[in-house]
């Protein structure tokens, strides 16, 4: 049975593009590609295509209306080298996507000779000026002279779900004092795509 009040499914560009695909082989990127080529007007049969897109996405577990999209979890790794103290983007999804952060850690390639300071914050502009810029929201900072700084440096206020988008993303600042030439600080962010 076709969707109620819908055009004939044989006319669907989505169904025609996917006629040889199995549901289990679809990827979230396939749905991103469909959405990118669709107008938002909903006329000339597009409203039916929206329903088909949602139906296929839910049936294939590649769209989610309540939680992470299966197969979308990942770890983002960012490096800073001694002598390059400064800020950098930690996690910035493509436009239209929303990611949820579930863990952050920092690992130094050597034990610093003195405490380093690590900051992370939300930002909506680039470039910015460390964690003090007016366009950032400070989340936390931590001093450590150890090699591994784990998730425990997030305080209770930050251990709630953290969501990042293309417009409001995670940035960091690392003070590389105490590491020798060529040593690095490696940030790791565990995240899941939820939209």
N, C-alpha and C positions, 0 to 999 in steps of 0.2 A: 504494500500500500504506500502510495506517495504521501509526502507531507500534506496536511490539510491545506487546501486553497493554493497549493504551489503549482508552478509550471511543471510540465513534464520533466522528470529527472534526466531524460535523454538530452535535454537542452542545457544541462548544468555544466559549466566549464570546469568546475571542481571535479565532478564525477567523471567527466571526459578525460581530464588530466590524470586521474587516478584509477582508470578502469582496469589496469593490469597490476595495481599495487595491492598488497595485503595490509590489513589494519596494523598488524604487528611490525610492519616495515616502515610505517610513517614516522617522521621525526618532527619535533617542535619547529624546526627550521622550515619544514614544508608549509606549516600553517602561517609562519611569519611571511613567507613568500606570497601566499594567497592573499593575506591581509594587505600587503604592500601594494598589490595591484588593484585592489577594490576601492571604488569610490564610497564615500560615506552617505550618499543621498538615499540609498535604499530603493531606488526606482528601477524600472526595466528588469525586474526579476532579481535584483541584487538582494532584496530582503530575504528571498528564498535561499539565496546563496549563503547569507549570514547564518540562517538556521542549519543549512547543511554543514557549514564549516564547524559550528558548535557541536552538532550531532557527531560528526566524524572525529572531532578532537576529543570529545568525551569517550566515545567508543574505543578509540585507540590509546587512551591514557596519555595523550600528548598536549591536552589543554586541561587546565585545572580551574575550578571555581572555589576550591577550599584546600589549599596546601601546595606543597612542592610538586612541580611537574616531574613525573618519573623520568629518571635518566638525566636530570639536569644538574645534579649536585657536582661540585667541583672545588678545587683548591687553587686560588690565585697566588702566585709567588712573585714578590717584588724584591729586588736587591738594591742596596746602596753601598757604595764603596767608600772607604775612608778617604777623607779629603773632600767628600761631596755631601757634607751635612746640608740638609735642606728638606724641602717638602716635595712630595710626589703624590700622584693619584694612586690609591691602593685598589679601589674597586669601583668601576664605572660601567654599568650595563649599557648595551645598545639602546637607542631610543625606543620607548614603548615597553621595555621589559622592566620587571621588578624582581630584585634578588633579596633574599633574607640571609643575613650573616649569622652563623652559628658558632664561630670560633676564630680567634686571632692568636697568633704566637709570633715571637721574634727570636731568631737564632743568630748569634754572632759567630763568625768563623774562627775567632780566637777570644780568649778571655781578656776583656779590656783592662788596662792598667788603672783606670779610674771609672767611676760610674758614668754611664751614658744616660741620656734622657730620651724617652720615646713618647711622642704625642700621637694621638689620632683624633680625627674630628670630621664632622660633616662639612661639605663645602658645596657651593653652587656657582662658583666662579673660578676661572683659571686664567692667568696666574694669580696667586694669592701670596700673602706675606706671613708664612709660618702659622702658628696656631692663634696668633693675636689679631688676625685680619677681621674686619667687621663683617665679612661675608661668610664666616665660618661659625660653626657651633662646636665648641670644645667638648669632647666626650671623656677623655681621660689622659693621664700621663703617668709615667713610671720611671724611676731611676734604678739602674741595675749595673753591677759590675760582673755579672755571671755570663756564661755563654748562652744559655737558653732562658728566655723569658716567656712563660706560658700563659694560658688563658686566665690564670688567677690574677693577672694584673688588671683585668676588667673589674671595676667595682660593682656593687649590687645595682646601682642605677643604670649600668650599661648592659647587664646580663639579661635584660629584657630583649625580645626580638628586635633586631636592627634591620631596617629595610633601606635599600639603596636603589636609586633610579639614575637615569642619565642626567637628570636635572639636579638631583641631590645625592651626591656620592661620597664615598669614604676617602679621606686623604690622610697623610701622615707626615710627621716631621721626625727625623732622627738626628740627634746630636752625636756625631761620630768621634767625639773626644775620647781618647784612651785606646783606640785601635791603631795598629801600625799600618804602614803603607800597604795598600792592596788588600787589606782585610775588609770583610763585608758584613753587613747586617741584612738578614733575610727575613722579610715579613711573609707570613702565610695566612691567608684568609679562607676559611671554609664557608661556602655559601650554597644556596639552593635557589633555582629560579622558581618563582611562584606565579609569575604572569609573563 
